[in-house]
Structure formats: structure tokens, C-alpha cells
């Protein structure tokens, strides 16, 4: 395993993994806080979900910045292009996931 396949694959897909964890966290929190046993007046906690959204976006931007730095230093590896592109996609996906959850004002 001298080609470090798994570390390179993780480096390329880490922003999408961050988005997946954020997606699951946001909807688990929203669902758990809207169950009859744990009903929270006013809907899901917007501070908790907003903080998770900002933290996830910052992590994706950081991973994308590292990939961009490697590209600016002359790297021509495909994994760096994929890492930068997946970081941009993941930032948009985290925002897309976080905005509707933050706009929910109550449990239906």
C-alpha cells in the first residue's frame, strides 16, 4: 500500500463527509426536538443548528484552502483538484441543508 490510496481518497472526499455528518446531525436534532416526548417550544434549537452549520462550513473552507494551497504550490495531482471542488460543493451543500432547518419556527 505504498500509494496511500485510503488517505488520498479521504483527503479528496473529506468535505463531503463533513457535509454528510452535518446533514445527519441537523435532521436528527430537528427530529428529536420535535418528538412528543421532547417537544421544544419554538422548534429545533436555532443556536445549536446554526453553530453546527457555521462550524461545518468553516471546516469545509479549511480543507478547500489546504487543497488550493497544494495546487498553488504546483501540485498536479487529481486528488487536489477533487478536494478543492468537493470543498466548494460541500460549502454550498451545508448552507443548503442549514438554511431551511434554521428557518423552521415550530414543530408541525
C-alpha positions as CSV (number, residue, x, y, z in Angstrom):
1,X,0.0,0.0,0.0
2,X,2.7,2.5,-0.9
3,X,0.3,4.6,-2.9
4,X,-1.7,5.6,0.2
5,X,-5.0,5.1,-1.5
6,X,-7.2,5.5,1.6
7,X,-5.5,8.6,2.8
8,X,-5.8,10.2,-0.6
9,X,-9.4,9.2,-1.0
10,X,-10.2,10.6,2.4
11,X,-8.4,13.9,1.6
12,X,-10.5,14.2,-1.6
13,X,-13.8,13.4,0.0
14,X,-13.4,14.9,3.5
15,X,-15.6,17.9,2.7
16,X,-18.4,15.7,1.5
17,X,-18.0,13.6,4.6
18,X,-18.3,16.8,6.7
19,X,-21.5,17.7,4.9
20,X,-22.9,14.2,5.5
21,X,-22.2,14.4,9.2
22,X,-23.8,17.9,9.3
23,X,-26.8,16.7,7.4
24,X,-27.4,13.8,9.7
25,X,-26.8,15.9,12.8
26,X,-29.1,18.7,11.7
27,X,-32.0,16.4,10.9
28,X,-31.5,14.2,14.0
29,X,-31.6,17.3,16.2
30,X,-34.7,18.6,14.4
31,X,-36.5,15.3,14.6
32,X,-35.6,14.6,18.2
33,X,-36.6,18.1,19.4
34,X,-40.0,17.8,17.6
35,X,-41.0,14.4,19.1
36,X,-43.9,14.5,21.5
37,X,-41.7,13.4,24.4
38,X,-39.0,16.1,23.8
39,X,-41.1,18.8,22.2
40,X,-39.3,22.1,22.3
41,X,-41.4,25.2,22.1
42,X,-40.4,27.2,19.1
43,X,-39.0,24.3,17.1
44,X,-35.4,23.0,16.9
45,X,-32.7,25.0,18.7
46,X,-31.5,27.5,16.1
47,X,-28.3,28.3,18.1
48,X,-27.2,24.7,18.1
49,X,-28.0,24.1,14.5
50,X,-26.6,27.5,13.4
51,X,-23.3,26.7,15.3
52,X,-23.1,23.3,13.7
53,X,-23.7,24.8,10.3
54,X,-21.0,27.5,10.7
55,X,-18.5,25.0,12.1
56,X,-19.1,22.6,9.2
57,X,-18.8,25.4,6.7
58,X,-15.5,26.6,8.3
59,X,-14.2,23.0,8.2
60,X,-15.0,22.7,4.5
61,X,-13.4,26.0,3.7
62,X,-10.3,25.0,5.7
63,X,-10.0,21.7,3.8
64,X,-10.6,23.5,0.5
65,X,-7.9,26.1,1.4
66,X,-5.4,23.3,2.0
67,X,-6.2,21.8,-1.4
68,X,-5.9,25.2,-3.0
69,X,-2.6,25.8,-1.3
70,X,-1.3,22.5,-2.7
71,X,-2.5,23.5,-6.2
72,X,-0.9,26.9,-6.0
73,X,2.4,25.2,-5.0
74,X,2.4,23.4,-8.3
75,X,0.7,20.1,-7.5
76,X,-0.8,18.5,-10.5
77,X,-2.4,15.6,-8.6
78,X,-6.0,14.9,-9.4
79,X,-6.8,14.4,-5.8
80,X,-6.1,18.0,-5.1
81,X,-8.4,19.2,-7.8
82,X,-11.1,16.9,-6.5
83,X,-10.5,18.1,-2.9
84,X,-10.9,21.7,-3.9
85,X,-14.0,21.1,-6.0
86,X,-15.6,18.9,-3.3
87,X,-14.9,21.7,-0.7
88,X,-16.8,24.2,-2.8
89,X,-19.7,21.8,-3.3
90,X,-19.7,20.9,0.4
91,X,-19.9,24.5,1.5
92,X,-22.9,25.0,-0.8
93,X,-24.5,21.8,0.4
94,X,-24.0,22.6,4.1
95,X,-25.6,26.1,3.6
96,X,-28.4,24.5,1.6
97,X,-29.0,22.0,4.4
98,X,-28.7,24.5,7.2
99,X,-30.8,27.3,6.0
100,X,-34.2,25.5,5.9
101,X,-33.6,23.9,9.3
102,X,-32.8,27.4,10.7
103,X,-36.0,28.9,9.2
104,X,-38.3,26.4,10.9
105,X,-40.1,28.3,13.7
106,X,-42.1,25.4,15.2
107,X,-42.9,21.7,15.0
108,X,-45.9,20.8,12.8
